[in-house]
């Protein structure tokens, strides 16, 4: 039986994905445009509940972006999905 990802592991994966995003000159502007925040607001926004889930949703919404992250970090796409489920704002029942 597969062990469920912990909240701490999910947060670590999401933070790693945010760092990856912030260092990418192509992805960062797209993320900022979609979220409506500015680069100098990221640190503050990251403290808000649901922000890290939003970062993972950004990756999961566009398969080429997801695969780019996963290949660069040796992360399975299923891990990104599982991390999203563990984070505040990431569960399907949180959306409805």
N, C-alpha and C positions, 0 to 999 in steps of 0.2 A: 504494500500500500504506500502510495506517494505521500510524503510529509508535506503539509501545507506550509507555504512561505510565511515567515514571521513578519509582523509589522515593521520591525527594525530592518530586516533584510529588504523589504519592499521600499522603505524609505531610502536605504542605501542605494538600491538600484535606480530609483527615481532621481536622487541627487547626482549620481554618476551620469545619468542621461541628460540632466540639466547642464552639467559641466561640459559634456560632449557637445551639446547644442550651443552653448555660449562660446565655444572655441571654433565653431564652424561658420565661416563667413558667408555661406550660402543658406544654411538652415536658420541661423539666428534672425536675419531680417524677415524671413517668412513667418517664423514663430511670433515675432513682435507684431507684425502686421495682422496676424490672425487673432492675437490676444488683445491688441490695443494698448499694450503697455510699452514703455520705453526701456532701453537697455539699463538706464540708471535706476529703474524701478524694480528690476528683477529680484535683487536681494531682499527688498521689503516684501514684495509679492510672495516670495518663497516661504515666508513665515505664515501666510494665510492658509487656513484649512482648505484643502481641495486643490491648491496650486500644483503640488507634485503630481496629483492624479491628472491634472490638465496637461502637464508635460508628457506623461505617458500616453494620454489620449492623442496628443499631437503626433507621436510616432505611430501609434496604431491606426490612425486615420489614413495613412499614406504608406502603402507597403514598401515602395522603394526607400523611403526614409527609414522605416523600421529595419529593413534589411541592411541598410548602410550602417546603422548603429550596431545592430547585432553582429555583423561580420567584423566590424572594427573592435568590438569589445568582447568577442567570443561569448555572447549572451544568446540563449535560445529565445526565439520570439514568444514561446509559451511562458517564459519567465516574466517577460514584460507584461503580458496579459494577467498573469497571476499577481504580480506586484500591484497592478492597477486595482484588482479586486480587494486587495488588503488595505489600500489607502483610503482615507476619508474622501468621500465624493466619487470614489471609483466603483463602488458596487452598483449593479443595475438597479437595485431597489432604492439607492440614494438618488438616482436620476428621476424617478417617477414620483 
